[in-house]
Amino acid sequence: MKMTATWTGGMRFVYASGTGHALVTDAPQENGGGGTASTPMELLILGLIGCTGVDVTSILIKMKEPIEGLTVTAESERAETHPKVFTKIHLKYHVKGAVNIKKLERAIKLSENTYCSASAMLGKTAEITNEYLIEKA
């Protein structure tokens, strides 16, 4: 997989993904950037919640569960000293639909422990915890 990051001035970069998609990052103003886009570290957490979100949705659909919606949020903490890795990440799964609790728990466990590459990598430095809420339609 080949990707590129091109500096566009200040602390902004434009990226081209291996699949041909583009996005922009910037540093916060207090770090010399303009604060005009997500930071690269935010992208790591966005990758995690996207990865596990796709997994959980796919698994529930394969289990024939009546999922109508899913929102995954993350709260994270980083080390105070460089390289300031993530040390704690808490994921919240908000599921819409009359999904079976045991099947949802199984889907989350499969994602976080087996399928989600982002979880496997971030879990090397961070304690990843989760909770869920089911909102029946």
C-alpha positions in Angstrom: 0.0 0.0 0.0 1.6 3.3 -1.1 0.4 6.6 0.4 1.8 10.2 0.3 1.7 13.2 2.6 2.5 16.6 0.9 3.3 19.7 3.0 1.2 22.6 1.9 2.6 25.3 4.3 2.4 25.9 8.0 1.7 22.5 9.6 -0.8 21.4 6.9 -0.4 18.3 4.9 -2.6 16.8 2.1 -2.6 13.1 1.9 -3.3 10.7 -0.9 -4.4 7.2 0.3 -3.5 4.0 -1.4 -7.1 3.8 -2.7 -6.9 7.3 -4.2 -8.7 9.3 -1.6 -7.5 12.6 -0.1 -7.6 14.3 3.3 -6.0 17.1 5.1 -4.4 17.4 8.6 -3.1 20.4 10.5 -1.6 21.0 13.9 -3.4 23.0 16.6 -2.6 26.7 16.8 -0.7 26.1 20.1 1.6 23.7 18.2 2.3 26.1 15.3 -0.5 25.1 13.0 -3.7 26.8 12.0 -6.1 24.3 13.6 -7.9 24.0 10.3 -8.2 20.2 10.2 -7.9 17.0 12.2 -4.4 16.2 13.6 -2.6 13.1 12.6 -3.1 11.6 16.1 -6.8 12.2 15.8 -6.8 10.2 12.6 -5.4 7.3 14.6 -8.4 7.3 16.9 -10.8 7.9 13.9 -9.2 4.9 12.3 -9.9 2.8 15.4 -13.6 3.8 15.7 -14.1 3.3 12.0 -12.4 -0.1 12.0 -14.3 -1.4 14.9 -17.6 0.2 13.6 -17.3 -1.6 10.3 -16.5 -4.9 12.1 -19.4 -4.7 14.6 -21.9 -3.7 11.9 -20.7 -6.5 9.5 -20.8 -9.1 12.3 -24.3 -8.1 13.5 -25.6 -8.2 9.9 -24.1 -11.7 9.4 -25.7 -12.7 12.7 -29.0 -11.5 11.1 -29.5 -9.0 14.0 -31.9 -6.0 13.2 -29.3 -3.2 13.5 -30.7 0.1 12.3 -27.8 2.4 13.3 -24.4 2.5 15.1 -22.4 5.4 16.4 -19.0 4.7 18.0 -17.3 7.4 20.1 -13.9 7.4 21.7 -12.4 9.2 24.7 -8.6 8.9 24.9 -5.7 9.9 27.1 -2.0 10.3 26.0 1.2 10.0 27.8 2.6 13.4 29.1 6.1 12.8 27.7 7.2 12.1 24.2 6.4 10.2 22.1 3.0 10.8 23.8 1.4 7.5 22.9 -2.2 6.8 23.7 -2.4 5.2 27.1 -6.2 4.9 27.6 -9.0 4.6 25.0 -12.6 4.1 26.0 -15.0 3.2 23.2 -18.8 3.7 23.4 -21.0 1.8 21.0 -24.5 3.3 20.6 -26.6 0.8 18.7 -30.1 1.4 17.3 -32.4 -1.6 16.8 -33.6 -4.6 18.8 -30.2 -6.2 18.8 -29.5 -9.1 21.1 -27.2 -8.0 23.9 -25.1 -11.2 23.9 -24.6 -11.0 20.2 -23.6 -7.4 20.4 -21.1 -8.2 23.1 -19.7 -11.0 20.9 -19.5 -8.7 17.9 -17.5 -6.1 20.0 -15.2 -8.8 21.4 -14.5 -10.3 17.9 -13.8 -6.8 16.5 -11.5 -5.7 19.3 -9.7 -9.0 19.9 -9.6 -10.6 16.4 -10.5 -8.4 13.4 -9.7 -4.7 14.0 -6.0 -4.1 13.1 -6.2 -0.6 14.6 -7.3 -2.0 17.9 -4.5 -4.6 17.8 -1.9 -1.9 17.2 -3.2 0.8 19.6 -3.7 -1.9 22.2 0.1 -2.3 22.4 0.4 1.0 24.3 -3.2 1.8 25.4 -5.7 0.1 27.7 -8.8 -0.1 25.5 -12.1 -0.4 27.3 -15.7 -0.3 26.0 -19.3 0.1 26.9 -22.5 0.0 24.8 -26.0 1.2 24.8 -28.8 -0.3 22.8 -31.6 2.0 21.7 -34.5 -0.2 20.6 -36.5 1.3 17.8 
